[in-house]
């Protein structure tokens, strides 16, 4: 599934289509379509409902500690924090007051090794 904070769903879906990514996902949830933005529960609940799974069966992968890690953890999802664009990992973690990510990866290419 793809869960994204984006202000205009048609634009987000067009971009995914243009890059040939839409078919990579069974479920796509864009924040403006569900009137909820990460880290709020409703956007994550929409993903779970559309996938038909429980939170404990999901690994949410994202690059924002507050939006992705805190939001998904709050529902009981495991989390992977992508640090590729994080300038100072230690500083980011020191400023963040939420739950720790379950995994840290530098790039999505590392994800397969973490889940197999």
N, CA and C atoms as an extended XYZ file, in Angstrom:
348
Properties=species:S:1:pos:R:3:atomname:S:1:resname:S:1:resid:I:1 pbc="F F F"
N         0.847       -1.188        0.000 N   UNK     1
C         0.000        0.000        0.000 CA  UNK     1
C         0.880        1.234        0.000 C   UNK     1
N         0.326        2.300       -0.495 N   UNK     2
C         0.973        3.597       -0.440 CA  UNK     2
C         0.081        4.500        0.393 C   UNK     2
N         0.669        5.167        1.367 N   UNK     3
C        -0.037        6.108        2.238 CA  UNK     3
C         0.731        7.417        2.176 C   UNK     3
N         0.110        8.464        1.634 N   UNK     4
C         0.852        9.699        1.401 CA  UNK     4
C         0.077       10.933        1.817 C   UNK     4
N         0.782       11.861        2.456 N   UNK     5
C         0.242       13.196        2.677 CA  UNK     5
C         0.447       13.974        1.387 C   UNK     5
N        -0.641       14.288        0.734 N   UNK     6
C        -0.580       15.043       -0.519 CA  UNK     6
C        -1.859       15.855       -0.602 C   UNK     6
N        -1.775       17.094       -1.032 N   UNK     7
C        -2.925       17.988       -0.981 CA  UNK     7
C        -3.905       17.848       -2.133 C   UNK     7
N        -3.556       17.103       -3.163 N   UNK     8
C        -4.446       16.973       -4.324 CA  UNK     8
C        -4.313       15.558       -4.892 C   UNK     8
N        -5.270       14.715       -4.554 N   UNK     9
C        -5.210       13.304       -4.965 CA  UNK     9
C        -5.063       13.110       -6.465 C   UNK     9
N        -5.822       13.812       -7.303 N   UNK    10
C        -5.657       13.599       -8.744 CA  UNK    10
C        -4.222       13.833       -9.209 C   UNK    10
N        -3.567       14.838       -8.664 N   UNK    11
C        -2.178       15.103       -9.046 CA  UNK    11
C        -1.270       13.979       -8.571 C   UNK    11
N        -1.447       13.540       -7.342 N   UNK    12
C        -0.630       12.440       -6.808 CA  UNK    12
C        -0.813       11.181       -7.655 C   UNK    12
N        -2.041       10.862       -7.989 N   UNK    13
C        -2.309        9.664       -8.790 CA  UNK    13
C        -1.743        9.794      -10.205 C   UNK    13
N        -1.822       10.995      -10.775 N   UNK    14
C        -1.247       11.232      -12.111 CA  UNK    14
C         0.260       11.021      -12.086 C   UNK    14
N         0.924       11.532      -11.055 N   UNK    15
C         2.375       11.373      -10.934 CA  UNK    15
C         2.737        9.891      -10.816 C   UNK    15
N         2.003        9.168       -9.995 N   UNK    16
C         2.256        7.725       -9.866 CA  UNK    16
C         2.077        7.019      -11.206 C   UNK    16
N         1.021        7.381      -11.931 N   UNK    17
C         0.781        6.788      -13.255 CA  UNK    17
C         1.904        7.120      -14.235 C   UNK    17
N         2.331        8.379      -14.239 N   UNK    18
C         3.373        8.813      -15.176 CA  UNK    18
C         4.679        8.045      -14.973 C   UNK    18
N         4.958        7.677      -13.739 N   UNK    19
C         6.189        6.950      -13.444 CA  UNK    19
C         5.978        5.437      -13.403 C   UNK    19
N         4.782        4.996      -13.760 N   UNK    20
C         4.500        3.570      -13.815 CA  UNK    20
C         4.448        2.903      -12.451 C   UNK    20
N         4.101        3.660      -11.423 N   UNK    21
C         4.114        3.123      -10.069 CA  UNK    21
C         2.745        2.709       -9.542 C   UNK    21
N         1.680        3.174      -10.128 N   UNK    22
C         0.342        2.859       -9.623 CA  UNK    22
C         0.099        1.367       -9.518 C   UNK    22
N         0.558        0.636      -10.501 N   UNK    23
C         0.314       -0.814      -10.518 CA  UNK    23
C         1.146       -1.573       -9.483 C   UNK    23
N         2.064       -0.882       -8.831 N   UNK    24
C         2.888       -1.516       -7.796 CA  UNK    24
C         2.140       -1.662       -6.473 C   UNK    24
N         0.993       -1.013       -6.358 N   UNK    25
C         0.274       -0.972       -5.090 CA  UNK    25
C        -1.132       -1.525       -5.231 C   UNK    25
N        -1.544       -2.325       -4.261 N   UNK    26
C        -2.926       -2.801       -4.207 CA  UNK    26
C        -3.838       -1.706       -3.670 C   UNK    26
N        -3.293       -0.876       -2.798 N   UNK    27
C        -4.052        0.192       -2.148 CA  UNK    27
C        -3.229        1.476       -2.190 C   UNK    27
N        -3.887        2.572       -2.546 N   UNK    28
C        -3.263        3.893       -2.500 CA  UNK    28
C        -4.194        4.798       -1.705 C   UNK    28
N        -3.667        5.351       -0.620 N   UNK    29
C        -4.446        6.262        0.215 CA  UNK    29
C        -3.722        7.605        0.240 C   UNK    29
N        -4.399        8.619       -0.278 N   UNK    30
C        -3.863        9.975       -0.313 CA  UNK    30
C        -4.638       10.796        0.719 C   UNK    30
N        -3.915       11.585        1.480 N   UNK    31
C        -4.505       12.275        2.630 CA  UNK    31
C        -5.739       13.099        2.289 C   UNK    31
N        -5.725       13.858        1.215 N   UNK    32
C        -6.899       14.700        0.960 CA  UNK    32
C        -8.132       13.874        0.619 C   UNK    32
N        -7.959       12.668        0.114 N   UNK    33
C        -9.099       11.817       -0.231 CA  UNK    33
C        -9.780       11.241        1.006 C   UNK    33
N        -9.032       11.121        2.103 N   UNK    34
C        -9.623       10.585        3.333 CA  UNK    34
C        -9.748       11.672        4.404 C   UNK    34
N        -9.438       12.906        4.018 N   UNK    35
C        -9.542       14.059        4.912 CA  UNK    35
C        -8.788       13.858        6.217 C   UNK    35
N        -7.587       13.313        6.098 N   UNK    36
C        -6.736       13.059        7.258 CA  UNK    36
C        -5.289       13.000        6.796 C   UNK    36
N        -4.398       13.561        7.596 N   UNK    37
C        -2.976       13.557        7.267 CA  UNK    37
C        -2.201       12.815        8.332 C   UNK    37
N        -1.140       12.120        7.909 N   UNK    38
C        -0.233       11.508        8.879 CA  UNK    38
C         0.302       12.602        9.782 C   UNK    38
N         0.348       12.439       11.053 N   UNK    39
C         0.290       11.217       11.837 CA  UNK    39
C        -1.083       10.846       12.396 C   UNK    39
N        -2.147       11.473       11.930 N   UNK    40
C        -3.485       11.194       12.464 CA  UNK    40
C        -3.916        9.753       12.176 C   UNK    40
N        -4.628        9.177       13.101 N   UNK    41
C        -5.071        7.787       13.005 CA  UNK    41
C        -5.907        7.470       11.763 C   UNK    41
N        -6.856        8.338       11.371 N   UNK    42
C        -7.754        7.959       10.277 CA  UNK    42
C        -7.068        7.580        8.963 C   UNK    42
N        -5.973        8.227        8.615 N   UNK    43
C        -5.313        7.868        7.351 CA  UNK    43
C        -4.726        6.457        7.434 C   UNK    43
N        -4.139        6.121        8.584 N   UNK    44
C        -3.591        4.773        8.765 CA  UNK    44
C        -4.710        3.742        8.844 C   UNK    44
N        -5.806        4.101        9.495 N   UNK    45
C        -6.957        3.197        9.585 CA  UNK    45
C        -7.546        2.918        8.205 C   UNK    45
N        -7.539        3.931        7.337 N   UNK    46
C        -8.027        3.735        5.971 CA  UNK    46
C        -7.173        2.712        5.230 C   UNK    46
N        -5.867        2.788        5.418 N   UNK    47
C        -4.971        1.817        4.782 CA  UNK    47
C        -5.264        0.413        5.293 C   UNK    47
N        -5.358        0.264        6.609 N   UNK    48
C        -5.622       -1.053        7.191 CA  UNK    48
C        -6.948       -1.620        6.703 C   UNK    48
N        -7.972       -0.783        6.686 N   UNK    49
C        -9.292       -1.234        6.238 CA  UNK    49
C        -9.251       -1.687        4.780 C   UNK    49
N        -8.608       -0.909        3.936 N   UNK    50
C        -8.568       -1.248        2.505 CA  UNK    50
C        -7.698       -2.466        2.224 C   UNK    50
N        -6.683       -2.667        3.043 N   UNK    51
C        -5.857       -3.871        2.894 CA  UNK    51
C        -6.522       -5.092        3.523 C   UNK    51
N        -7.397       -4.848        4.492 N   UNK    52
C        -8.061       -5.947        5.189 CA  UNK    52
C        -7.124       -6.671        6.139 C   UNK    52
N        -6.245       -5.917        6.794 N   UNK    53
C        -5.274       -6.512        7.709 CA  UNK    53
C        -5.298       -5.775        9.043 C   UNK    53
N        -4.687       -6.401       10.044 N   UNK    54
C        -4.527       -5.786       11.358 CA  UNK    54
C        -3.226       -4.985       11.380 C   UNK    54
N        -3.162       -4.008       12.272 N   UNK    55
C        -1.983       -3.143       12.360 CA  UNK    55
C        -0.696       -3.935       12.590 C   UNK    55
N        -0.761       -4.984       13.389 N   UNK    56
C         0.425       -5.772       13.688 CA  UNK    56
C         0.982       -6.532       12.494 C   UNK    56
N         0.243       -6.570       11.403 N   UNK    57
C         0.695       -7.258       10.195 CA  UNK    57
C         1.404       -6.314        9.221 C   UNK    57
N         1.521       -5.046        9.599 N   UNK    58
C         2.016       -4.029        8.673 CA  UNK    58
C         3.359       -3.469        9.133 C   UNK    58
N         4.225       -3.247        8.165 N   UNK    59
C         5.446       -2.478        8.365 CA  UNK    59
C         5.263       -1.187        7.583 C   UNK    59
N         5.146       -0.076        8.294 N   UNK    60
C         5.001        1.223        7.642 CA  UNK    60
C         6.400        1.798        7.435 C   UNK    60
N         6.694        2.188        6.217 N   UNK    61
C         7.999        2.725        5.863 CA  UNK    61
C         7.836        4.198        5.525 C   UNK    61
N         8.626        5.044        6.181 N   UNK    62
C         8.531        6.465        5.901 CA  UNK    62
C         9.772        7.224        6.314 C   UNK    62
N         9.852        8.463        5.864 N   UNK    63
C        11.050        9.263        6.122 CA  UNK    63
C        10.866       10.312        7.208 C   UNK    63
N         9.712       10.397        7.799 N   UNK    64
C         9.451       11.399        8.841 CA  UNK    64
C         9.152       10.721       10.171 C   UNK    64
N         9.933       11.060       11.163 N   UNK    65
C         9.727       10.463       12.481 CA  UNK    65
C         8.346       10.815       13.034 C   UNK    65
N         7.987       12.079       12.996 N   UNK    66
C         6.722       12.508       13.571 CA  UNK    66
C         5.511       11.992       12.821 C   UNK    66
N         5.508       12.131       11.523 N   UNK    67
C         4.355       11.730       10.725 CA  UNK    67
C         4.290       10.224       10.529 C   UNK    67
N         5.399        9.636       10.146 N   UNK    68
C         5.393        8.216        9.779 CA  UNK    68
C         5.580        7.283       10.972 C   UNK    68
N         6.646        7.483       11.711 N   UNK    69
C         6.951        6.569       12.817 CA  UNK    69
C         5.941        6.733       13.951 C   UNK    69
N         5.718        7.962       14.389 N   UNK    70
C         4.786        8.179       15.494 CA  UNK    70
C         3.372        7.771       15.109 C   UNK    70
N         2.936        8.165       13.923 N   UNK    71
C         1.573        7.853       13.496 CA  UNK    71
C         1.312        6.368       13.383 C   UNK    71
N         2.173        5.667       12.694 N   UNK    72
C         1.985        4.228       12.499 CA  UNK    72
C         2.163        3.454       13.803 C   UNK    72
N         3.151        3.842       14.591 N   UNK    73
C         3.381        3.173       15.880 CA  UNK    73
C         2.172        3.302       16.791 C   UNK    73
N         1.503        4.448       16.722 N   UNK    74
C         0.338        4.689       17.555 CA  UNK    74
C        -0.789        3.712       17.326 C   UNK    74
N        -0.809        3.090       16.156 N   UNK    75
C        -1.824        2.086       15.859 CA  UNK    75
C        -1.306        0.668       16.025 C   UNK    75
N        -0.037        0.520       16.371 N   UNK    76
C         0.528       -0.806       16.564 CA  UNK    76
C         1.242       -1.374       15.348 C   UNK    76
N         1.493       -0.533       14.352 N   UNK    77
C         2.259       -0.972       13.187 CA  UNK    77
C         3.744       -0.954       13.524 C   UNK    77
N         4.496       -1.858       12.924 N   UNK    78
C         5.958       -1.769       12.985 CA  UNK    78
C         6.363       -0.664       12.023 C   UNK    78
N         7.525       -0.060       12.264 N   UNK    79
C         7.946        1.066       11.439 CA  UNK    79
C         9.389        0.926       10.982 C   UNK    79
N         9.627        1.431        9.780 N   UNK    80
C        10.983        1.542        9.244 CA  UNK    80
C        11.181        3.001        8.852 C   UNK    80
N        12.232        3.583        9.365 N   UNK    81
C        12.549        4.986        9.100 CA  UNK    81
C        13.619        5.050        8.030 C   UNK    81
N        13.315        5.730        6.928 N   UNK    82
C        14.280        5.929        5.842 CA  UNK    82
C        15.078        7.191        6.153 C   UNK    82
N        16.387        7.047        6.254 N   UNK    83
C        17.227        8.173        6.675 CA  UNK    83
C        18.029        8.812        5.546 C   UNK    83
N        17.775        8.416        4.322 N   UNK    84
C        18.552        8.902        3.175 CA  UNK    84
C        18.641       10.427        3.136 C   UNK    84
N        17.568       11.120        3.441 N   UNK    85
C        17.558       12.590        3.357 CA  UNK    85
C        17.705       13.258        4.723 C   UNK    85
N        18.038       12.493        5.733 N   UNK    86
C        18.212       13.047        7.075 CA  UNK    86
C        19.661       13.505        7.214 C   UNK    86
N        19.855       14.777        7.450 N   UNK    87
C        21.224       15.321        7.521 CA  UNK    87
C        21.978       14.815        8.738 C   UNK    87
N        21.304       14.802        9.883 N   UNK    88
C        21.955       14.383       11.117 CA  UNK    88
C        21.004       13.469       11.883 C   UNK    88
N        21.201       12.183       11.732 N   UNK    89
C        20.342       11.175       12.340 CA  UNK    89
C        20.238       11.354       13.841 C   UNK    89
N        21.376       11.515       14.512 N   UNK    90
C        21.380       11.635       15.972 CA  UNK    90
C        20.620       12.876       16.430 C   UNK    90
N        20.797       13.969       15.731 N   UNK    91
C        20.071       15.192       16.075 CA  UNK    91
C        18.569       15.018       15.871 C   UNK    91
N        18.191       14.390       14.768 N   UNK    92
C        16.768       14.157       14.501 CA  UNK    92
C        16.141       13.315       15.606 C   UNK    92
N        16.829       12.276       16.014 N   UNK    93
C        16.314       11.429       17.089 CA  UNK    93
C        16.278       12.173       18.421 C   UNK    93
N        17.252       13.026       18.674 N   UNK    94
C        17.289       13.787       19.933 CA  UNK    94
C        16.122       14.768       20.024 C   UNK    94
N        15.727       15.340       18.898 N   UNK    95
C        14.605       16.294       18.881 CA  UNK    95
C        13.250       15.597       18.924 C   UNK    95
N        13.207       14.364       18.532 N   UNK    96
C        11.958       13.603       18.413 CA  UNK    96
C        11.603       12.974       19.754 C   UNK    96
N        10.353       13.114       20.163 N   UNK    97
C         9.927       12.612       21.459 CA  UNK    97
C         9.010       11.401       21.367 C   UNK    97
N         8.832       10.854       20.198 N   UNK    98
C         7.910        9.741       20.025 CA  UNK    98
C         8.583        8.390       20.123 C   UNK    98
N         7.849        7.346       19.740 N   UNK    99
C         8.390        5.992       19.782 CA  UNK    99
C         9.532        5.814       18.777 C   UNK    99
N        10.461        4.972       19.127 N   UNK   100
C        11.593        4.694       18.235 CA  UNK   100
C        11.137        3.857       17.044 C   UNK   100
N        11.745        4.072       15.898 N   UNK   101
C        11.435        3.196       14.762 CA  UNK   101
C        11.941        1.783       15.050 C   UNK   101
N        11.237        0.805       14.517 N   UNK   102
C        11.668       -0.589       14.676 CA  UNK   102
C        12.894       -0.888       13.828 C   UNK   102
N        12.970       -0.241       12.680 N   UNK   103
C        14.091       -0.431       11.755 CA  UNK   103
C        14.544        0.932       11.245 C   UNK   103
N        15.799        1.014       10.888 N   UNK   104
C        16.318        2.190       10.185 CA  UNK   104
C        16.977        1.699        8.912 C   UNK   104
N        16.596        2.326        7.816 N   UNK   105
C        17.209        1.991        6.532 CA  UNK   105
C        17.628        3.288        5.858 C   UNK   105
N        18.666        3.206        5.105 N   UNK   106
C        19.152        4.385        4.385 CA  UNK   106
C        18.381        4.566        3.081 C   UNK   106
N        17.952        3.462        2.497 N   UNK   107
C        17.345        3.493        1.172 CA  UNK   107
C        16.339        2.346        1.071 C   UNK   107
N        15.343        2.485        0.233 N   UNK   108
C        14.359        1.421        0.046 CA  UNK   108
C        14.986        0.115       -0.438 C   UNK   108
N        16.122        0.217       -1.106 N   UNK   109
C        16.803       -0.987       -1.580 CA  UNK   109
C        17.189       -1.920       -0.432 C   UNK   109
N        17.309       -1.390        0.779 N   UNK   110
C        17.663       -2.201        1.951 CA  UNK   110
C        16.456       -2.922        2.552 C   UNK   110
N        15.278       -2.541        2.143 N   UNK   111
C        14.071       -3.046        2.784 CA  UNK   111
C        13.885       -4.549        2.639 C   UNK   111
N        14.114       -5.081        1.487 N   UNK   112
C        13.905       -6.522        1.273 CA  UNK   112
C        14.718       -7.358        2.252 C   UNK   112
N        15.956       -6.985        2.487 N   UNK   113
C        16.811       -7.742        3.419 CA  UNK   113
C        16.277       -7.680        4.857 C   UNK   113
N        15.552       -6.625        5.178 N   UNK   114
C        15.013       -6.459        6.535 CA  UNK   114
C        13.763       -7.281        6.786 C   UNK   114
N        13.047       -7.623        5.733 N   UNK   115
C        11.762       -8.294        5.925 CA  UNK   115
C        11.760       -9.753        5.491 C   UNK   115
N        12.874      -10.229        4.987 N   UNK   116
C        12.903      -11.637        4.573 CA  UNK   116
C        13.646      -12.478        5.597 C   UNK   116
